[in-house]
Amino acid sequence: WILITVIVVSLVGIIAILIIVAIVHNKIMKKEQYKSERREERRREMDELNDDEVSN
């Protein structure tokens, strides 16, 4: 009985750790995606400013 309990607890612990890692990883990936999107927007704005200067 003790052995079964230990195995079950350790399995649940491993699954919980995996889920936590997955959630944290997801958040980090979303942050990176957001940063790169912001960078793209900024680059586009800079391009538009440069185009305006060239046309003037």
Buried (B, 14 or more C-beta within 10 A) or exposed (E): EEEEEEEEEEEEEEEEEEEEEEEEEEEEEEEEEEEEEEEEEEEEEEEEEEEEEEEE
